[in-house]
Amino acid sequence: MWEELGISGGTAIIILIALYFIVKWAVKNGVKEAYKDITGKKTAEDTEIEMALGLDTKDK
């Protein structure tokens, strides 16, 4: 299948790995956004990032 498109096996594996991480990132962000919408709270990860950057950590 990939050869018909002119893509070698190694290139196909790299493409599939990249797609895996893109989908993983998108799902993680979607879950975080849904959590914020449902509970109205920030996630622990967001709070840690804000503390590291010295930003205001109060829920808005």
Secondary structure by P-SEA (a helix, b strand, c coil): ccccccccaaaaaaaaaaaaaaaaaaaaaaaaaaaaaacccccaaaaaaaaaaccccccc
